[in-house]
């Protein structure tokens, strides 16, 4: 991920191009705790290392399965998508000041 962020920034000649990433649904994180924890830890470290980057927390955001009981535990439900969009924008504003 670090190489991708740095490569895009180099390709675009924009060293301060913002990079945002975020976590998983609570349901997915619970079912795959060890893997999710490792990914989130790496994401946070990369954000710290590359600068102009931020990890967006997703704690409390429901999966499709939690909202409409359709078995889809990895994707956020509609309401959660709106909320995560708001959270991402908040982080974008914070890192671009």
CORWO-V465756 format. One record per helix or strand of 2 or more residues. SS is the DSSP state (~ for helix, > for strand). FROM is the first residue (numbers start at 1). TO is the last residue. If there is no record, write none. Layout:
ss & from & to
SS & FROM & TO
SS & FROM & TO
This chain:
ss & from & to
~ & 2 & 11
> & 19 & 22
~ & 26 & 31
~ & 33 & 50
> & 53 & 56
~ & 64 & 68
~ & 78 & 95
